[in-house]
Amino acid sequence: DTGVSQDPRHKITKRGQNVTFRCDPISEHNRLYWYRQTLGQGPEFLTYFQNEAQLEKSRLLSDRFSAERPKGSFSTLEIQRTEQGDSAMYLCASSSSPSDTQYFGPGTRLTVL
Amino acid sequence: AQKITQTQPGMFVQEKEAVTLDCTYDTSDPSYGLFWYKQPSSGEMIFLIYQGSYDQQNATEGRYSLNFQKARKSANLVISASQLGDSAMYFCAMREEYSSASKIIFGSGTRLSIRP
């Protein structure tokens, strides 16, 4: 049984660099979500895909952020021109009907120096 | 606007005792779902239990039960017979089924520490 996986688990980058994270959902799940979690807070919704279609984006997702799910399977989240404020845990979750319970991956911890 | 409130930033409980983690919510959506997740120090969010707003009975999953009081808009998590491995952050969360069936809104969490 494979759950949601994310790669890398940790990323340290310098301010201004671009970073890309990958999420592989549970295989039969057609819905995929990205969240961001800063220290001491609960996760905050970023964006949501149903199959390959990106159906909802939070206002937190500035134009430096882009997410894709080209074949309706894995997804990537790219952050361009990283800023120190982007330092956070980036969590991916997936779900399927009818319960739509979201199951989370281990997260990618980003540190921007 | 939907909102989740967890008023206990931290709790200490003796092993084998029961513990109640508080959660209140606010929504105008008539149909919603309430969730509890556990986040150990490793970072992964682990789904524990779900309660639908129209469910007549309180949800239970093993040692976890959800004390759902709809009129009070509360959804407290009860863990019976606590174990050392229960030490973690616990998040209450809500999904509004009509207005935004995708995203989950999380509370700020409660850090539970189990004493041996």
Interface residues (C-beta under 8 A of the other chain):
Chain A: R31 Y33 G40 Q41 G42 P43 E44 F45 Y48 L55 E56 S58 M89 L91 A93 S99 D100 T101 Q102 Y103 F104 G105 P106 G107 R109
Chain B: I4 F35 Y37 S42 G43 E44 M45 I46 F47 Y50 F91 A93 R95 S100 A101 S102 K103 I104 I105 F106 G107 S108 G109
